[in-house]
Amino acid sequence: MKTDLHIIRLRAETPACENLIHFNNAGASLSPSIVTQSVAQHLQLEQLIGGYEAAEQAAGQIENFYPAFARLLNCDPAEMAFIENATRAWDMAFYAVPFQPGDQVITGQAEYASNYLAMLQLQKRLGIEIVVIANDAQGMLDLDSLREHINRKTRLIALTHIPSQIGTVQPAAEVGTIARGHGILYLLDACQSAGQLPLDTQQLGCDLLTGTGRKYLRGPRGTGFLYVNRNRMHELSPPFIDLHSARWVGPDNFEFRDDARRFENWECFVAGKIGLGVAADYAHNLGLEAIQTRISVVAGHLANRLREAPGVTVHEKSDNRSGIVTFSLARESAPGLQQRLRRSGINISVSRRVNAQLDSNVRQVGDVCRASLHYYNTVEEIDRFIAYLNQPRS
Ligand SMILES: Cc1ncc(COP(=O)(O)O)c(C=O)c1O
């Protein structure tokens, strides 16, 4: 299989590849050694000289998070914030929008569950209206329906780029063009796409973009990020505040910082912030186009092999798909298969129906198996996985 990536070297830099078939990269991928080492080294430095003193000594490495993500997302370093995970990054953005009762939020059928819960909370607390745009037969957000639902009350469009429960890639840039055309704030959840395909905030046309470290970026757990378009920054009032995000300018007053760090906490996982910057550089240096090409080749092979296997239904209908392949078995439950594979050193995950109610109800699927591939996975691993899948159960 031809690819611009040197898969043997990349696997050698990922020690677990030696004895594990890891198809749970949309859960948490395997970090390359350089990322793990950067985190461990900083934790050791903290142990040796003290946390504050270590932060001073490693100031350059900590600061690297901002230019690293600016390169990755084509934005300004001042538009980036380090947040502990994607959910909090999304929350910081969402709750910063000055909603009024009756304002409308438009989202998609496959929006991430925690995001939708936040919308429900503001529906109950404030009286905002939630409009859910259905997907078309291919599982893609219906853009005509989106256009039709926009009105003068529409305050925010929130879209999940690649859903948790299915591997289709939603038309994020097309939604960006529509949002820009109406001057509506656009919040893109790129949690599953960051690190597996190129993300250019200018081309996507989003005002806010959120992601996590541990998934396709191969960063440490407990890390995430938020991009905020500097032209819309002044409209947003972060829901939480501290002495890092704001200045106490007088006994009765404060001012938020001018940059996206107004969304950050002062206290954070400093070693993780270093590691996430290293992971972003690692992905950027490999090239997101090469990464996307490789992932689509291996995921395509997996989807084809699954379609040939007896009693297997693959759920992705669109060709616009990612490294995530979801499927159901006629004769085995998703948790049953997950456990059986785990005993053979193969990791997959299960997407629970209850966590994707709008989408799963429409598609009438229950809990489904999710195999999520990264560029370091191989055709040989896929073929072994299929052989285990087809094995009679003991
Ligand atoms: C689409 C999507 N958004 C957000 C999240 C939440 O990410 P985190 O666990 O980092 O908060 C997930 C996690 O699975 C996800 O799939």
The ligand as an ORCA input file, in Angstrom:
! r2SCAN-3c Opt
* xyz 0 1
  C     -17.854     14.631     18.666
  C     -17.324     14.706     20.062
  N     -17.330     15.888     20.698
  C     -16.865     16.020     21.952
  C     -16.391     14.932     22.642
  C     -15.940     15.128     24.066
  O     -14.576     15.127     24.181
  P     -13.914     15.176     25.645
  O     -14.137     13.815     26.219
  O     -12.489     15.528     25.403
  O     -14.622     16.204     26.433
  C     -16.364     13.683     22.026
  C     -15.837     12.512     22.767
  O     -16.046     11.388     22.471
  C     -16.843     13.564     20.701
  O     -16.867     12.383     20.074
*
